[in-house]
């Protein structure tokens, strides 16, 4: 199910990953989910596990999730990830926008898998400014 969201003044639409992509993204996120369920401080556990992820795993998650996100440009939708350059298509995209869109895409595609992350199935709530840290 696609989600439309305004992020930093631009309208984006998330898309669906295929089952194989969902599996491989979930597999790479498994250590983070396990850490979130450990009872540690949520932010500390998240930061620790993210830092441990190999760069190639982070790149895979980013490349895969952003590959199904589009941005409204006039009356058209344009993919936000430039596969050849392996970078965002739009130079005005910030890391914050990228993270927000990545989380939205994960929620759309792996909602059941991510339940352990925030206790309510919402990754986005973890990154909200007033999200509880434990």
Backbone as ProteinMPNN parsed JSONL, in Angstrom:
{"seq_chain_A": "XXXXXXXXXXXXXXXXXXXXXXXXXXXXXXXXXXXXXXXXXXXXXXXXXXXXXXXXXXXXXXXXXXXXXXXXXXXXXXXXXXXXXXXXXXXXXXXXXXXXXXXXXXXXXXXXXXXXXXXXXXXXXXXXXXXXXX", "coords_chain_A": {"N_chain_A": [[0.841, -1.177, 0.0], [0.724, 2.071, -0.97], [1.963, 5.115, 0.401], [1.313, 8.517, 0.762], [3.094, 11.413, 1.585], [3.943, 14.547, 2.946], [7.072, 15.874, 3.072], [9.432, 17.963, 4.295], [8.297, 20.027, 2.744], [7.848, 18.907, 0.24], [5.99, 16.578, -1.783], [5.807, 13.155, -1.375], [5.694, 9.722, -2.411], [5.526, 6.526, -1.197], [6.419, 3.196, -2.217], [5.881, -0.317, -2.975], [8.032, -2.908, -1.973], [9.339, -5.857, -3.531], [8.737, -9.319, -2.563], [11.193, -10.642, -2.137], [12.992, -8.517, -1.802], [11.852, -7.397, 0.51], [12.364, -9.469, 2.337], [15.207, -9.519, 2.399], [15.809, -6.936, 3.329], [14.536, -7.02, 5.834], [16.048, -9.049, 7.03], [18.512, -7.803, 7.3], [17.815, -5.873, 9.126], [17.255, -7.293, 11.401], [19.141, -7.561, 13.664], [18.832, -5.045, 14.834], [16.159, -5.001, 15.593], [16.219, -7.039, 17.501], [17.863, -5.853, 19.439], [16.232, -3.734, 20.197], [14.294, -5.016, 21.601], [15.541, -5.756, 23.858], [15.294, -4.36, 26.177], [16.952, -2.291, 26.769], [17.861, 1.217, 26.858], [16.051, 2.814, 24.407], [16.967, 4.659, 22.398], [19.745, 4.487, 22.739], [20.213, 1.762, 22.214], [19.351, 1.613, 19.563], [21.146, 3.41, 18.302], [23.581, 2.113, 18.851], [23.286, -0.374, 17.512], [22.806, 0.461, 14.881], [25.271, 1.628, 14.314], [26.853, -0.622, 14.259], [26.059, -1.955, 11.982], [27.21, -3.136, 8.88], [28.531, -1.006, 6.326], [27.768, -1.735, 3.755], [25.363, -3.06, 4.22], [23.755, -1.001, 5.227], [23.769, 0.644, 2.982], [22.451, -1.092, 1.199], [19.886, -1.261, 2.377], [19.115, 1.452, 2.232], [19.3, 1.987, -0.567], [17.498, 0.103, -1.578], [15.014, 0.688, -0.287], [14.649, 3.407, -0.972], [14.469, 3.125, -3.667], [11.843, 2.665, -4.293], [10.462, 4.946, -3.83], [8.833, 7.911, -4.766], [8.734, 11.311, -5.97], [6.576, 14.071, -6.19], [6.435, 15.979, -9.041], [5.268, 18.589, -10.483], [2.74, 17.401, -12.46], [3.615, 14.836, -12.488], [5.223, 11.827, -11.222], [8.369, 11.26, -9.92], [11.054, 9.049, -9.526], [12.995, 8.996, -6.555], [15.541, 8.018, -6.176], [18.597, 7.849, -7.757], [19.692, 5.341, -9.519], [22.016, 4.779, -11.033], [23.931, 6.7, -10.183], [23.809, 6.148, -7.539], [22.707, 7.765, -5.565], [20.547, 10.291, -4.06], [18.095, 11.585, -6.311], [17.404, 14.221, -6.237], [18.95, 17.2, -5.407], [18.25, 18.769, -3.264], [17.362, 17.173, -1.239], [17.504, 16.288, 2.122], [19.379, 14.61, 4.757], [17.621, 14.13, 6.821], [15.109, 14.098, 5.509], [15.523, 11.884, 3.885], [15.832, 9.845, 5.805], [13.295, 9.936, 7.029], [11.643, 9.174, 4.865], [12.691, 6.646, 4.362], [11.968, 5.307, 6.72], [9.147, 5.482, 6.539], [8.752, 3.903, 4.259], [9.72, 1.442, 5.172], [7.825, 0.933, 7.193], [5.498, 0.678, 5.62], [6.115, -1.605, 4.186], [7.14, -3.54, 5.945], [5.601, -3.642, 8.245], [4.552, -5.487, 10.236], [6.885, -6.807, 10.957], [8.367, -4.81, 12.153], [7.216, -4.302, 14.586], [8.44, -4.865, 17.039], [10.239, -2.818, 17.321], [9.247, -0.281, 18.204], [7.329, -0.971, 19.951], [4.764, -0.47, 19.249], [4.601, -0.978, 16.631], [5.36, 1.122, 15.068], [7.807, 2.596, 13.407], [8.218, 5.216, 12.746], [7.369, 6.647, 14.946], [9.493, 6.326, 16.65], [11.387, 8.067, 15.711], [10.281, 10.491, 16.001], [10.258, 13.816, 17.317], [9.496, 13.888, 20.055], [9.585, 11.281, 20.878], [9.462, 8.46, 23.091], [12.333, 7.386, 24.897], [12.841, 4.99, 26.138]], "CA_chain_A": [[0.0, 0.0, 0.0], [1.523, 3.286, -1.089], [1.648, 6.195, 1.319], [1.761, 9.85, 0.349], [3.491, 12.192, 2.754], [4.706, 15.761, 2.686], [8.308, 15.897, 3.845], [10.199, 19.167, 3.991], [7.618, 20.815, 1.727], [7.675, 18.155, -1.013], [5.081, 15.443, -1.664], [6.451, 11.895, -1.738], [4.863, 8.511, -2.388], [6.284, 5.292, -1.032], [5.912, 2.076, -3.007], [6.046, -1.632, -2.383], [9.161, -3.759, -2.309], [8.897, -7.227, -3.804], [8.916, -10.191, -1.4], [12.619, -10.92, -1.942], [13.567, -7.305, -1.224], [11.364, -7.301, 1.887], [13.091, -10.458, 3.126], [16.602, -9.12, 2.584], [15.834, -5.757, 4.196], [14.19, -7.493, 7.178], [17.191, -9.817, 7.514], [19.538, -6.838, 7.712], [17.308, -5.123, 10.283], [17.02, -8.208, 12.528], [19.895, -7.223, 14.881], [18.278, -3.832, 15.434], [14.918, -5.409, 16.252], [16.594, -7.788, 18.706], [18.362, -4.889, 20.424], [15.108, -2.93, 20.671], [13.514, -5.837, 22.517], [16.408, -6.143, 24.969], [14.968, -3.58, 27.365], [17.89, -1.18, 26.911], [17.402, 2.524, 26.421], [15.726, 2.658, 22.996], [17.863, 5.439, 21.556], [21.094, 3.931, 22.855], [20.238, 0.484, 21.506], [19.248, 1.911, 18.138], [22.415, 3.995, 17.859], [24.623, 1.078, 18.917], [23.092, -1.368, 16.459], [23.026, 1.111, 13.583], [26.714, 1.802, 14.141], [27.442, -1.936, 13.987], [25.693, -2.459, 10.65], [28.203, -2.861, 7.838], [28.116, 0.028, 5.382], [27.089, -2.35, 2.613], [23.98, -3.34, 4.628], [23.069, 0.287, 5.281], [23.588, 1.047, 1.586], [21.416, -1.944, 0.614], [18.592, -0.835, 2.911], [18.8, 2.761, 1.673], [19.113, 1.858, -2.012], [16.294, -0.684, -1.836], [13.805, 1.415, 0.124], [14.507, 4.637, -1.758], [14.163, 2.746, -5.042], [10.39, 2.607, -4.511], [9.9, 6.227, -3.408], [8.73, 8.911, -5.839], [8.442, 12.688, -5.556], [5.687, 14.744, -7.13], [7.039, 17.073, -9.802], [4.165, 19.018, -11.335], [1.708, 16.356, -12.498], [4.298, 13.552, -12.634], [5.948, 11.267, -10.088], [9.737, 10.943, -10.326], [11.776, 8.264, -8.522], [13.944, 9.845, -5.835], [16.878, 7.437, -6.12], [19.309, 7.693, -9.023], [20.365, 4.046, -9.396], [23.359, 4.834, -11.621], [24.811, 7.492, -9.317], [23.63, 5.624, -6.191], [22.468, 8.959, -4.761], [19.224, 10.875, -4.305], [17.917, 12.273, -7.587], [17.183, 15.638, -5.984], [20.038, 17.735, -4.592], [17.735, 19.435, -2.073], [16.957, 16.188, -0.23], [18.383, 16.252, 3.287], [19.455, 13.318, 5.443], [16.378, 13.993, 7.576], [14.055, 13.682, 4.579], [15.856, 10.527, 3.472], [15.512, 8.953, 6.921], [11.835, 9.908, 7.171], [11.097, 8.37, 3.767], [13.13, 5.272, 4.577], [11.124, 4.767, 7.783], [7.796, 5.305, 5.988], [8.785, 2.759, 3.348], [9.836, 0.243, 6.005], [6.533, 0.692, 7.83], [4.56, 0.192, 4.607], [6.509, -2.906, 3.678], [7.501, -4.487, 6.996], [4.893, -3.216, 9.449], [4.511, -6.538, 11.241], [8.253, -7.104, 11.377], [8.924, -3.715, 12.941], [6.462, -4.107, 15.821], [9.361, -4.895, 18.162], [11.076, -1.625, 17.41], [8.689, 0.792, 19.021], [6.306, -1.516, 20.815], [3.446, -0.281, 18.648], [4.719, -1.216, 15.203], [5.623, 2.359, 14.359], [9.182, 3.098, 13.362], [8.183, 6.675, 12.661], [7.245, 7.208, 16.288], [10.807, 6.317, 17.285], [12.172, 9.177, 15.23], [9.566, 11.74, 16.275], [11.014, 14.622, 18.289], [9.137, 13.609, 21.447], [9.448, 9.831, 21.066], [10.068, 7.98, 24.33], [13.631, 6.774, 24.668], [12.924, 3.659, 26.722]], "C_chain_A": [[0.889, 1.245, 0.0], [1.021, 4.34, -0.105], [2.153, 7.499, 0.727], [2.0, 10.664, 1.603], [4.216, 13.444, 2.288], [5.889, 15.774, 3.645], [9.116, 17.093, 3.371], [9.629, 19.925, 2.785], [7.407, 20.13, 0.384], [6.755, 16.97, -0.762], [5.777, 14.201, -2.207], [5.43, 10.769, -1.663], [5.793, 7.309, -2.23], [5.644, 4.205, -1.88], [6.186, 0.766, -2.294], [7.304, -2.32, -2.9], [8.614, -5.128, -2.686], [9.267, -8.099, -2.608], [10.389, -10.471, -1.113], [13.306, -9.705, -1.312], [13.133, -7.147, 0.235], [12.149, -8.242, 2.797], [14.509, -9.98, 3.424], [16.746, -7.854, 3.436], [15.551, -6.186, 5.639], [15.359, -8.253, 7.803], [18.289, -8.876, 8.024], [19.109, -6.024, 8.935], [17.153, -5.982, 11.539], [17.849, -7.876, 13.771], [19.361, -5.98, 15.594], [17.0, -4.168, 16.187], [15.237, -6.147, 17.546], [17.076, -6.839, 19.803], [17.223, -4.07, 21.013], [14.3, -3.71, 21.707], [14.304, -6.214, 23.764], [16.099, -5.393, 26.255], [15.93, -2.44, 27.621], [17.173, 0.138, 26.591], [17.225, 2.454, 24.905], [16.697, 3.394, 22.09], [19.271, 4.86, 21.57], [21.207, 2.623, 22.081], [20.195, 0.701, 19.998], [20.574, 2.437, 17.607], [23.524, 2.954, 17.826], [24.49, 0.101, 17.761], [23.255, -0.773, 15.063], [24.509, 1.276, 13.296], [27.398, 0.485, 13.793], [27.146, -2.448, 12.584], [26.807, -2.144, 9.649], [27.648, -1.838, 6.843], [27.361, -0.561, 4.198], [25.644, -2.706, 2.958], [23.161, -2.061, 4.678], [22.779, 0.765, 3.856], [22.49, 0.22, 0.925], [20.031, -1.495, 1.079], [18.18, 0.496, 2.29], [18.454, 2.655, 0.189], [17.785, 1.148, -2.327], [15.03, 0.085, -1.472], [13.596, 2.664, -0.717], [14.189, 4.343, -3.222], [12.674, 2.674, -5.342], [9.693, 3.887, -4.053], [9.934, 7.2, -4.582], [8.374, 10.265, -5.242], [7.594, 13.352, -6.623], [6.403, 15.95, -7.729], [5.984, 17.526, -10.808], [3.063, 17.974, -11.294], [2.316, 14.969, -12.682], [4.939, 13.125, -11.317], [7.31, 10.809, -10.588], [10.404, 10.166, -9.193], [12.839, 9.131, -7.865], [15.365, 9.295, -5.843], [17.439, 7.261, -7.518], [20.155, 6.436, -8.898], [21.793, 4.082, -9.933], [24.34, 5.573, -10.721], [24.811, 6.968, -7.887], [23.512, 6.761, -5.175], [21.031, 9.424, -4.959], [19.21, 11.649, -5.624], [17.862, 13.79, -7.407], [18.235, 16.165, -5.015], [19.545, 18.432, -3.327], [17.255, 18.463, -0.997], [17.988, 16.16, 0.89], [18.43, 14.834, 3.861], [18.181, 13.068, 6.245], [15.226, 13.532, 6.707], [14.28, 12.238, 4.158], [15.485, 9.533, 4.563], [14.005, 8.826, 7.115], [11.211, 9.018, 6.101], [11.485, 6.907, 3.895], [12.234, 4.603, 5.624], [9.704, 4.533, 7.284], [7.737, 4.078, 5.079], [8.898, 1.453, 4.127], [8.503, -0.084, 6.675], [5.525, 0.13, 6.84], [4.849, -1.25, 4.215], [6.746, -3.964, 4.753], [6.798, -4.186, 8.303], [4.868, -4.254, 10.543], [5.881, -6.847, 11.803], [8.78, -6.054, 12.34], [8.196, -3.479, 14.254], [7.388, -4.052, 17.027], [10.162, -3.632, 18.327], [10.512, -0.559, 18.326], [7.635, 0.307, 19.972], [4.922, -1.372, 20.226], [3.485, -0.48, 17.144], [5.082, 0.017, 14.408], [7.078, 2.774, 14.482], [9.179, 4.615, 13.408], [8.105, 7.288, 14.045], [8.581, 7.237, 17.012], [11.622, 7.543, 16.903], [11.486, 10.523, 15.419], [10.32, 12.496, 17.357], [10.714, 14.284, 19.742], [8.957, 12.123, 21.715], [10.092, 9.419, 22.386], [11.367, 7.258, 24.029], [13.792, 5.431, 25.367], [11.535, 3.144, 27.024]], "O_chain_A": [[1.715, 1.424, 0.896], [-0.173, 4.44, 0.177], [3.285, 7.577, 0.248], [1.221, 10.618, 2.555], [5.008, 13.401, 1.347], [5.726, 15.694, 4.863], [9.44, 17.212, 2.19], [10.371, 20.399, 1.925], [6.834, 20.731, -0.525], [6.736, 16.417, 0.337], [6.27, 14.187, -3.335], [4.435, 10.857, -0.943], [6.716, 7.106, -3.019], [4.464, 4.287, -2.221], [6.66, 0.744, -1.158], [7.597, -2.312, -4.095], [7.546, -5.521, -2.217], [10.023, -7.67, -1.736], [10.786, -10.528, 0.05], [14.11, -9.853, -0.392], [13.945, -6.805, 1.094], [12.552, -7.859, 3.895], [14.958, -10.032, 4.568], [17.713, -7.724, 4.187], [16.248, -5.762, 6.561], [15.622, -8.103, 8.996], [18.912, -9.133, 9.054], [19.954, -5.544, 9.69], [16.94, -5.448, 12.627], [17.294, -7.906, 14.87], [19.433, -5.884, 16.82], [16.78, -3.676, 17.294], [14.6, -5.91, 18.572], [16.727, -7.013, 20.97], [17.242, -3.745, 22.2], [13.69, -3.114, 22.595], [13.79, -6.918, 24.633], [16.598, -5.762, 27.318], [15.757, -1.692, 28.584], [16.037, 0.152, 26.118], [18.155, 2.073, 24.193], [17.199, 2.824, 21.121], [19.914, 4.756, 20.525], [22.188, 2.401, 21.372], [20.92, 0.047, 19.249], [21.069, 1.968, 16.582], [24.317, 2.916, 16.886], [25.479, -0.218, 17.101], [23.783, -1.429, 14.164], [24.952, 1.085, 12.163], [28.418, 0.481, 13.103], [27.887, -3.274, 12.051], [27.286, -1.012, 9.585], [26.45, -1.815, 6.559], [26.418, 0.05, 3.696], [24.78, -2.663, 2.082], [22.015, -2.031, 4.229], [21.679, 1.233, 3.562], [21.681, 0.761, 0.172], [19.112, -1.364, 0.271], [17.034, 0.659, 1.87], [17.43, 3.176, -0.254], [17.051, 1.551, -3.229], [14.082, 0.132, -2.256], [12.472, 2.947, -1.131], [13.694, 5.214, -3.936], [12.276, 2.626, -6.506], [8.471, 3.909, -3.905], [10.931, 7.3, -5.297], [7.794, 10.355, -4.16], [7.861, 13.215, -7.817], [6.906, 16.818, -7.015], [5.826, 16.914, -11.864], [2.512, 17.686, -10.232], [1.598, 14.022, -13.001], [5.168, 13.939, -10.423], [7.402, 10.06, -11.561], [10.332, 10.572, -8.033], [13.511, 9.913, -8.539], [16.307, 10.031, -5.545], [16.831, 6.604, -8.363], [21.204, 6.448, -8.254], [22.687, 3.475, -9.344], [25.464, 5.113, -10.522], [25.703, 7.298, -7.105], [24.111, 6.737, -4.1], [20.367, 9.009, -5.909], [20.197, 12.285, -5.995], [18.226, 14.546, -8.308], [18.39, 15.63, -3.918], [20.331, 18.665, -2.409], [16.787, 18.897, 0.056], [19.187, 16.026, 0.645], [17.626, 13.976, 3.497], [17.715, 11.932, 6.341], [14.446, 12.672, 7.115], [13.332, 11.456, 4.082], [14.889, 8.494, 4.28], [13.498, 7.727, 7.341], [10.344, 8.198, 6.403], [10.692, 6.023, 3.572], [11.794, 3.469, 5.435], [9.114, 3.493, 7.575], [6.778, 3.308, 5.129], [8.247, 0.467, 3.783], [8.098, -1.245, 6.719], [4.777, -0.79, 7.172], [3.93, -2.023, 3.945], [6.572, -5.155, 4.498], [7.348, -4.452, 9.371], [5.144, -3.922, 11.696], [6.022, -7.118, 12.996], [9.553, -6.371, 13.244], [8.53, -2.538, 14.973], [7.15, -3.272, 17.949], [10.72, -3.401, 19.4], [11.24, 0.006, 19.142], [7.089, 1.101, 20.737], [3.995, -2.066, 20.644], [2.511, -0.184, 16.452], [5.109, -0.036, 13.178], [7.52, 3.242, 15.531], [10.041, 5.226, 14.04], [8.705, 8.333, 14.297], [8.792, 8.073, 17.89], [12.454, 8.007, 17.683], [12.028, 11.565, 15.05], [10.951, 11.885, 18.219], [11.604, 14.387, 20.586], [8.265, 11.737, 22.657], [11.134, 9.952, 22.767], [11.481, 6.587, 23.003], [14.825, 4.785, 25.187], [11.385, 2.029, 27.525]]}, "name": "protein", "num_of_chains": 1, "seq": "XXXXXXXXXXXXXXXXXXXXXXXXXXXXXXXXXXXXXXXXXXXXXXXXXXXXXXXXXXXXXXXXXXXXXXXXXXXXXXXXXXXXXXXXXXXXXXXXXXXXXXXXXXXXXXXXXXXXXXXXXXXXXXXXXXXXXX"}
